[in-house]
Amino acid sequence: MSSPAVFRRSPLFAQLTEGQLVRLAGLAVPRRYGKDHVIFQEGDAGTALYVIVEGRVRIARSSADGRERTIILLGPGDFFGELALLDGGARSEDAIVHEDSELLLVPREEFLAFLLEQPQVAMSLLVALSQRLRRTSQLVNDAAFFDVRARLARILLELAQAEDPENPDRVVPRLTQAELAAMVGVTRESINKWMRFYERRGTLARRGGRWVVVDPQRLLDDIR
């Protein structure tokens, strides 16, 4: 897929004209990374914005003892690395390749100059940042007030909707139990217990080696 088409898929740039997309694409540098490659770590300098062409990248925080908590799993059309890019501070999270991925990298100085020329992109970026702040607040709220079952239900719904929002049988991206546990903030054994519970209840099903949410309403009921 050409670079302009990649940027068009992202809600951040969807309102740009073809000429503007072509100019933005001209600033981008393609990069390919293998699974588990660390793109950047907390504390690194923010030197570029990243847009995912294909593959998946997880944004995570790591504790002093090496435990990882996945904040969000991103896929094609998603972008990341914007916060440190804007304020000039250090990276606040880790970005790790979840599966072999192709990315577009837009260097910081070029992107900031582009924002000055295209204020509508700056407004879209503010909206995206607000949405991510809301999600972070939701994670804090869930950790404080929700049990494991409710937190898992929310994560499964988010993952399934991001994977295929149009399909009533929503497929969950490929994740090991350890990776899912890192997103929910619990042990692998606890995830295994609740995934089996949802499978027995008919809320989840295994199809072609993937988990599918076949009864989203039941997951919603567990969150309320």
C-alpha positions as CSV (number, residue, x, y, z in Angstrom):
1,M,0.0,0.0,0.0
2,S,1.4,3.4,-0.9
3,S,2.2,5.9,1.8
4,P,-0.7,8.3,1.1
5,A,-3.2,5.5,1.3
6,V,-1.7,4.4,4.6
7,F,-2.1,7.8,6.1
8,R,-5.7,8.1,4.7
9,R,-6.6,5.0,6.8
10,S,-5.7,6.8,10.0
11,P,-8.4,8.9,11.5
12,L,-5.7,11.5,12.4
13,F,-5.2,12.3,8.7
14,A,-8.4,11.2,7.0
15,Q,-9.6,14.7,6.4
16,L,-6.5,15.8,4.4
17,T,-6.6,16.4,0.7
18,E,-4.8,14.1,-1.7
19,G,-2.1,16.7,-2.2
20,Q,-1.6,17.1,1.6
21,L,-1.4,13.3,2.0
22,V,1.2,13.1,-0.7
23,R,3.3,15.8,1.0
24,L,3.0,14.0,4.4
25,A,3.9,10.7,2.7
26,G,7.0,12.4,1.4
27,L,8.2,13.0,4.9
28,A,7.7,9.4,6.0
29,V,10.5,6.8,6.3
30,P,9.4,3.1,6.0
31,R,10.6,0.7,8.6
32,R,10.2,-3.1,9.1
33,Y,10.5,-4.7,12.5
34,G,10.4,-8.3,13.7
35,K,8.3,-9.6,16.5
36,D,9.4,-8.5,20.0
37,H,11.6,-5.7,18.6
38,V,11.7,-2.7,21.1
39,I,10.9,0.4,19.0
40,F,11.5,2.7,22.0
41,Q,11.5,2.5,25.8
42,E,10.3,4.7,28.6
43,G,12.8,7.5,29.0
44,D,14.0,7.6,25.4
45,A,13.9,10.8,23.5
46,G,10.8,11.4,21.3
47,T,12.2,11.7,17.8
48,A,9.4,10.5,15.6
49,L,5.7,9.7,15.1
50,Y,4.9,6.2,14.0
51,V,2.0,5.0,11.8
52,I,1.3,1.2,11.5
53,V,1.0,-0.1,7.9
54,E,0.7,-3.7,8.8
55,G,1.2,-5.8,11.9
56,R,0.6,-4.9,15.6
57,V,2.5,-2.9,18.2
58,R,1.8,-3.0,21.9
59,I,2.2,0.0,24.1
60,A,3.3,-1.0,27.6
61,R,4.7,0.0,31.0
62,S,7.3,-2.0,32.8
63,S,7.8,-2.3,36.6
64,A,11.2,-2.1,38.4
65,D,11.1,-6.0,38.7
66,G,10.6,-6.4,34.9
67,R,6.9,-7.1,34.8
68,E,5.1,-5.7,31.8
69,R,1.6,-4.2,31.7
70,T,0.2,-3.7,28.2
71,I,-1.7,-0.5,27.9
72,I,-3.1,-0.9,24.4
73,L,-2.6,-3.1,21.4
74,L,-2.4,-1.1,18.1
75,G,-3.0,-2.3,14.5
76,P,-3.0,-1.0,10.9
77,G,-3.9,2.7,10.6
78,D,-3.1,3.4,14.3
79,F,-0.4,5.8,15.3
80,F,1.8,6.2,18.4
81,G,4.7,8.2,19.8
82,E,2.8,11.5,19.6
83,L,3.0,12.6,23.2
84,A,6.8,13.0,23.5
85,L,6.8,14.3,20.0
86,L,4.7,17.3,20.9
87,D,6.1,18.2,24.3
88,G,9.7,17.4,23.6
89,G,9.9,15.2,26.7
90,A,11.0,11.6,27.1
91,R,8.9,8.7,26.1
92,S,6.5,7.8,28.8
93,E,5.9,4.2,27.7
94,D,7.5,1.3,25.8
95,A,6.6,0.4,22.2
96,I,7.2,-3.3,21.4
97,V,6.4,-5.1,18.1
98,H,3.7,-7.7,18.8
99,E,4.0,-9.4,15.4
100,D,6.2,-8.7,12.4
101,S,5.2,-5.1,11.4
102,E,5.8,-2.4,8.8
103,L,5.7,1.2,10.0
104,L,6.0,4.6,8.7
105,L,8.2,7.0,10.7
106,V,7.7,10.8,10.5
107,P,10.7,12.7,12.1
108,R,9.7,15.1,14.8
109,E,10.8,18.4,13.2
110,E,9.2,17.6,9.9
111,F,5.9,16.6,11.6
112,L,5.8,19.7,13.8
113,A,6.3,21.9,10.7
114,F,3.5,20.0,8.9
115,L,1.2,20.6,11.9
116,L,1.8,24.4,11.6
117,E,0.7,24.2,8.0
118,Q,-2.3,22.0,8.6
119,P,-4.1,23.1,11.8
120,Q,-6.9,20.6,11.2
121,V,-4.4,17.8,11.9
122,A,-3.5,19.5,15.1
123,M,-7.2,19.5,16.1
124,S,-7.5,15.8,15.2
125,L,-4.5,15.1,17.3
126,L,-6.0,16.8,20.3
127,V,-9.1,14.7,19.9
128,A,-7.0,11.5,19.7
129,L,-5.0,12.5,22.7
130,S,-8.2,13.2,24.7
131,Q,-9.5,9.7,23.8
132,R,-6.4,8.1,24.9
133,L,-6.4,10.0,28.2
134,R,-10.0,8.8,28.7
135,R,-8.9,5.3,28.1
136,T,-6.1,5.6,30.6
137,S,-8.5,6.9,33.2
138,Q,-10.8,4.0,32.5
139,L,-7.9,1.6,33.1
140,V,-7.2,3.2,36.5
141,N,-10.9,3.1,37.4
142,D,-11.2,-0.6,36.3
143,A,-8.1,-1.6,38.4
144,A,-9.5,0.1,41.4
145,F,-13.2,-0.9,41.3
146,F,-13.6,-3.9,38.9
147,D,-12.8,-7.6,39.5
148,V,-10.8,-9.7,37.1
149,R,-13.9,-11.0,35.3
150,A,-15.1,-7.4,34.5
151,R,-11.7,-6.2,33.5
152,L,-11.2,-9.2,31.1
153,A,-14.7,-8.6,29.6
154,R,-13.8,-5.0,28.8
155,I,-10.5,-5.9,27.2
156,L,-12.0,-8.7,25.1
157,L,-14.7,-6.3,23.8
158,E,-12.1,-3.7,22.9
159,L,-9.9,-6.2,21.2
160,A,-12.7,-7.8,19.2
161,Q,-14.2,-4.5,18.1
162,A,-10.8,-3.2,16.9
163,E,-10.2,-6.4,15.0
164,D,-13.4,-6.4,13.0
165,P,-16.0,-3.8,14.0
166,E,-18.5,-4.8,11.3
167,N,-18.7,-8.5,12.1
168,P,-21.2,-9.6,14.7
169,D,-18.9,-12.6,15.4
170,R,-16.0,-10.6,16.6
171,V,-12.6,-12.2,16.4
172,V,-9.9,-11.4,19.0
173,P,-6.3,-10.8,17.8
174,R,-3.9,-13.7,18.4
175,L,-2.7,-13.3,22.0
176,T,-1.1,-15.8,24.3
177,Q,-2.6,-16.2,27.8
178,A,0.5,-14.4,29.2
179,E,0.0,-11.5,26.8
180,L,-3.7,-11.2,27.7
181,A,-2.8,-11.4,31.4
182,A,-0.4,-8.5,30.9
183,M,-3.3,-6.4,29.5
184,V,-5.7,-7.2,32.3
185,G,-3.0,-7.0,35.0
186,V,-3.5,-10.5,36.5
187,T,-1.8,-13.9,36.4
188,R,-1.9,-16.3,33.4
189,E,-3.7,-18.8,35.6
190,S,-6.5,-16.4,36.3
191,I,-6.9,-15.6,32.6
192,N,-7.1,-19.3,31.8
193,K,-9.8,-19.8,34.4
194,W,-12.0,-17.0,33.1
195,M,-11.5,-17.8,29.4
196,R,-12.6,-21.4,30.1
197,F,-15.6,-20.0,32.0
198,Y,-16.6,-17.8,29.1
199,E,-16.2,-20.7,26.7
200,R,-18.4,-23.0,28.8
201,R,-21.0,-20.3,29.0
202,G,-21.1,-19.8,25.3
203,T,-19.8,-16.3,25.4
204,L,-16.5,-17.2,23.6
205,A,-15.7,-19.9,21.1
206,R,-12.6,-21.2,19.4
207,R,-12.6,-21.0,15.6
208,G,-9.5,-21.7,13.5
209,G,-7.2,-21.2,16.5
210,R,-8.7,-17.8,17.3
211,W,-11.0,-16.7,20.1
212,V,-14.3,-15.2,18.9
213,V,-16.8,-13.2,21.0
214,V,-20.1,-14.8,20.0
215,D,-22.2,-13.1,22.8
216,P,-21.0,-9.5,23.3
217,Q,-24.0,-8.6,25.4
218,R,-23.0,-11.0,28.1
219,L,-19.6,-9.4,28.3
220,L,-21.2,-6.0,28.5
221,D,-23.4,-7.3,31.3
222,D,-20.3,-8.3,33.3
223,I,-18.9,-4.8,33.0
224,R,-22.1,-3.1,34.4
